[in-house]
Amino acid sequence: MKLLDCIHQQLGKLKNPTLKELGTALKRFPDLSDLIQPFITDADQFPYGRNVIYLNEHVEVLVINLPPHVETAIHDHGQSLGCALVVEGKLLNSIYRFNENQIERAKAYTVQKGDFLISPQGIIHKMSNPHTERMISLHVYSPPLFNMSNYKDQQTNEILTDLV
């Protein structure tokens, strides 16, 4: 079965899914290593590849290609919740929180190939690839991403305003 057929079958009928429903749907996907290859894109607008491969009024699916030593901006997902499956490589997920009107890193953990990354509504995070191999992941958000916010990086003092 092709990836888009699988996405349509597992996610196409979901309306306002929960995190558990998104995760359950992703777990039903067959081995993605081969199926995802045609959808991996190189860096373009961002320092990493970002390819929206499916979108309807309830669900958005994208493939992220995070090259070695690259990271996303610190961001939230607006009103969306989401879940991602690491298909290749591994990533460092850093969770942030507000402390006295400043944003600070609260914790960080590694997500390995085959493991899930959960993004409840309102979470602020950054994905990093401190490794020497690329990281490829499949992300599902509901509702589709809209009104995302980026936050100031406390180390560089840079405000990142582009959509992640």
C-alpha positions in Angstrom: 0.0 0.0 0.0 1.3 3.5 -0.8 1.8 6.1 1.9 -0.9 8.5 0.8 -3.4 5.6 0.5 -2.5 4.5 4.0 -2.8 8.1 5.4 -6.2 8.5 3.7 -7.4 5.1 5.1 -6.1 5.7 8.7 -6.6 9.5 9.1 -9.0 10.6 6.3 -12.2 9.9 8.3 -11.1 11.3 11.6 -12.9 14.4 12.8 -11.5 16.2 15.9 -9.3 13.3 16.9 -7.7 13.0 20.3 -3.9 12.4 20.8 -4.7 8.8 21.4 -6.6 8.4 18.2 -3.7 10.1 16.2 -1.2 7.8 17.8 -3.3 4.7 17.2 -3.6 5.6 13.6 0.1 6.2 13.2 0.8 2.8 14.8 -1.2 1.1 12.1 1.0 2.3 9.3 3.2 -0.4 7.8 6.9 0.0 7.8 7.4 3.6 6.7 11.1 3.4 5.8 10.5 2.8 2.1 7.0 4.4 1.8 8.2 7.8 3.1 11.3 8.2 0.8 9.5 10.0 -2.1 8.2 12.6 0.4 11.5 13.6 2.0 12.5 17.1 0.9 15.7 19.1 1.5 16.0 22.4 3.3 14.3 25.2 1.4 12.4 28.0 3.3 13.7 26.5 6.6 17.1 24.9 7.5 15.3 21.5 7.3 13.0 19.8 4.9 9.3 20.3 5.6 6.7 18.7 3.2 2.9 18.8 3.8 1.8 15.6 2.1 -1.9 15.4 3.2 -4.4 18.1 4.3 -8.1 18.1 4.9 -10.3 20.2 7.2 -9.5 18.0 10.3 -6.0 16.6 9.8 -2.6 17.7 8.4 0.3 15.3 7.8 3.8 16.3 7.1 7.3 14.8 6.7 10.2 16.5 8.4 13.9 16.0 7.3 16.1 17.4 10.0 19.7 17.3 8.8 22.6 16.7 11.2 23.3 19.6 13.6 20.1 21.5 12.7 17.1 22.5 14.9 13.7 24.0 14.5 12.7 27.3 16.1 11.2 27.2 19.6 7.5 27.0 18.7 4.0 25.9 19.6 1.4 24.5 17.3 -1.4 27.1 17.8 -4.7 25.3 18.6 -3.5 22.0 17.2 -2.4 18.8 18.9 -0.2 16.4 17.3 1.9 13.3 17.2 5.0 12.3 15.3 6.8 9.0 14.5 10.5 9.0 14.0 11.1 6.9 10.9 14.9 7.4 10.6 17.6 8.6 13.0 16.8 10.2 16.3 16.0 13.7 17.7 16.3 15.7 20.8 13.0 17.2 21.8 13.3 20.2 24.2 10.2 21.3 26.1 9.9 25.0 27.2 7.8 26.9 29.7 7.3 30.4 30.7 9.0 31.6 33.9 8.6 35.2 34.9 7.7 36.3 31.4 10.7 34.5 29.9 10.8 31.2 28.2 13.2 28.6 29.5 13.9 24.9 28.8 12.1 22.7 31.2 13.3 19.3 30.0 14.7 17.5 27.0 14.7 13.9 25.9 15.8 11.8 22.9 13.2 10.2 20.6 14.6 7.1 18.8 13.6 5.6 15.5 10.2 3.9 15.9 9.2 6.0 18.9 6.5 8.6 19.1 6.7 12.3 19.9 3.5 13.6 21.5 2.5 17.3 21.2 -0.5 18.2 23.4 -2.3 21.5 22.6 -0.3 24.4 24.0 3.1 22.7 24.3 6.1 24.8 23.4 9.1 22.8 22.1 12.1 22.6 19.8 13.3 19.6 17.8 17.1 19.3 17.4 19.3 16.8 15.6 22.7 16.9 17.4 23.7 13.6 15.6 25.7 12.9 12.4 22.8 11.3 10.5 19.6 12.9 9.3 16.3 12.5 11.2 13.1 11.8 9.3 9.7 11.9 11.0 6.1 11.7 10.0 3.8 14.3 11.8 0.1 14.4 12.2 -1.8 17.5 13.5 -5.4 18.2 14.3 -6.8 20.6 13.4 -4.4 21.6 10.7 -1.6 23.9 11.8 -2.7 27.6 12.0 -1.6 30.6 14.1 1.6 28.9 15.4 3.9 31.1 17.5 7.7 31.2 17.6 9.5 32.3 20.8 12.7 34.0 21.6 15.8 31.9 21.9 17.3 32.7 25.3 20.8 31.8 24.2 21.0 33.9 21.1 18.3 36.4 22.1 16.9 36.1 18.6 13.2 36.3 18.0 12.2 33.7 15.4 9.0 34.8 13.6 8.8 32.4 10.6 6.2 29.7 10.6 7.9 26.5 11.7 
